[in-house]
Structure formats: structure tokens, C-alpha cells
Amino acid sequence: MAERYEYVPHRLLRNRVRDIASGAEGELMAVINENVSDSALRDHWMELAYIRVASGLEFTTAVDNVAPADDQPQTGRRRRDTTSA
């Protein structure tokens, strides 16, 4: 029987990420190209991202849903100085 998964390199591995589908944040532990087919007749391969949240639990999401987590609020960088005369 052939392997049903393979590890895939990803630029955000071991970094804090956000799952844009759920909004959950955690550390990207792995990206795996996995055969998720429930049929012996046809393979269905999908790249899944494994994200570990602060509690230690991991969940999967489509790799396209993974984005870097913003640790700094964006509004502070865009604020204009209104005190100058």
C-alpha cells in the first residue's frame, strides 16, 4: 500500500498564523499533502495545514486558509499626528 501523505515545506512553519476560515490563531506545525479519499478507486489529495493553539490542541485547515498572524494592531501604524501646528 502506498503512503497516504507527504510533508510539504511552507514559509510559515513554526510561526504564529491565523486560520482565516475560523479566525483561530496558533503555531503552524506542519503542512501535509494528504490523501483524504474515502474510496479505494480514486485518490483525492489535499494540502492540509496543522495548527496548534495555545491549549496544545491541533486542528487542520486548507493550506490556502493560512495567513501570518498580526501581533501588532495595524491602526497604530496608520495614525496621523494631529498635534503639529
C-alpha positions in Angstrom: 0.0 0.0 0.0 1.3 3.4 -1.0 1.9 6.2 1.5 -1.2 8.3 2.0 0.6 11.6 3.0 3.8 13.6 2.4 5.2 16.6 4.3 5.4 19.8 2.3 7.7 22.8 3.1 6.0 26.0 3.9 7.4 29.5 4.6 5.4 29.9 7.8 6.3 26.7 9.5 6.9 27.2 13.3 5.5 30.7 13.1 2.3 32.2 14.5 -0.5 32.0 12.0 -4.3 32.6 11.7 -6.8 30.4 10.1 -8.8 32.9 8.0 -11.8 30.5 7.9 -12.3 30.3 11.7 -10.2 33.2 13.0 -8.3 30.9 15.3 -4.6 31.6 15.8 -1.7 29.3 16.7 1.6 27.8 15.5 1.9 26.2 12.1 3.2 22.7 13.0 3.1 21.0 9.6 1.7 21.1 6.1 0.9 17.7 4.7 -0.2 16.7 1.2 -2.7 14.0 2.3 -4.9 11.5 0.5 -8.3 12.3 2.0 -10.3 10.0 -0.3 -12.8 7.6 1.2 -12.7 5.5 -2.0 -10.3 2.8 -2.9 -11.0 3.5 -6.6 -9.8 7.2 -6.7 -7.3 9.3 -4.8 -8.2 12.8 -3.6 -5.1 14.7 -2.5 -5.3 17.9 -0.4 -2.7 20.1 1.3 -3.7 20.4 5.0 -2.2 22.8 7.5 -1.9 21.6 11.1 -2.1 24.5 13.5 -1.5 24.1 17.3 -3.5 26.6 19.5 -2.4 27.8 23.0 -4.2 24.9 24.7 -1.9 22.4 22.9 -4.7 21.0 20.7 -4.1 20.9 16.9 -6.6 21.4 14.1 -6.4 21.2 10.4 -7.5 23.6 7.7 -6.8 24.0 4.0 -3.3 25.5 3.5 -4.9 28.3 1.5 -6.6 29.5 4.7 -3.3 30.1 6.5 -2.1 33.7 6.9 0.6 35.2 9.2 -0.9 36.3 12.5 -0.7 40.1 13.1 0.9 40.6 16.5 0.7 44.4 16.2 -2.5 46.3 15.6 -2.5 47.9 12.2 -4.3 51.0 13.3 -1.3 52.4 15.2 0.9 52.4 12.1 -1.5 54.5 10.1 -2.4 57.1 12.7 -1.6 60.7 11.7 -0.1 63.1 14.1 -2.8 65.7 14.8 -0.7 67.7 17.4 1.6 69.5 14.9 0.7 73.1 14.2 
